[in-house]
Amino acid sequence: MNNQQRNDLITLMTQSCDGDGVHATPIAGLQLIRTSHPTMPMPVAYTPSLCLVVQGEKQTLVEDKLYRYGAGEYLVVSINLPVNGQVTQAEPQKPYLSLKIDIDFTIVSDLIAHGVIQSSPETADDSGAFVEQADDELTDVFVRLMRLINTPDSIAFLSPLYLREFHYRLLNTPKGAVFVKMAMPNHKLYLIAQALRVLKDDLAQSFRVEDLAQIAGMSASSFHHLFKEVTGMSPLQYHKRLRLLEARRLMLTGELDAASAAFQVGYLSPSQFSREYRRYFGTPPRQSIAALQPMG
């Protein structure tokens, strides 16, 4: 990211963000994030995506691995991943600004099938997250996407082209080749991704490591080792955190109370749910939700 690109993005994002928060855009899969103050660490579930910081700094903790990234750098998450995110540098006159774009595996598979990916899968490690410096070519796609917001009549035609180019640019970075691995049916990352999908799609179901290993076609010990290498946590920790994050979402949206949310995500004991919720989020369910809900 060069200085002109950074200044252009700051101007365009300032025009599109009418305050702090996560802002949807008319471009599918693109969100804008703005905050005027540093934040406390917040447990969240990231989906496969790229987050480019334009101004300010942020850090993301994946179990015991800390990723720090600032202006001109981006965090890529290649799988569904429970993390702790925290904006560390922001002020009213110079707010934290970032763009988040979803990874579309349909586009990834299509690009691979057309043989346009030059990066080798061997250049990428097997971690589920990484930080990288944004080059001018990748940043230029974001600038054009942001400018497109000001010409709504062009979005339907041009945004699919720009989003396809975004995936092309990302996949041709050395670390972006991790997505090539994930699209190879016999690759271990592809197999782990299938197991992660099973866990996410049926949170209330209890799984043994042996069950998940069978889905991935591995021994239990090999599966456990690779799962931890990719996600930074054990299968049990991963599943538990997804459950707690989903329960918090259900309570925060007002759909369910704490006991109902606990049963919805597979807990048989509300007291166990409360203990584990407090251990993960730092406060009991009711207090946690009250603190997150807006005043009104």
Disulfide bonds with the S-S distance in Angstrom:
none
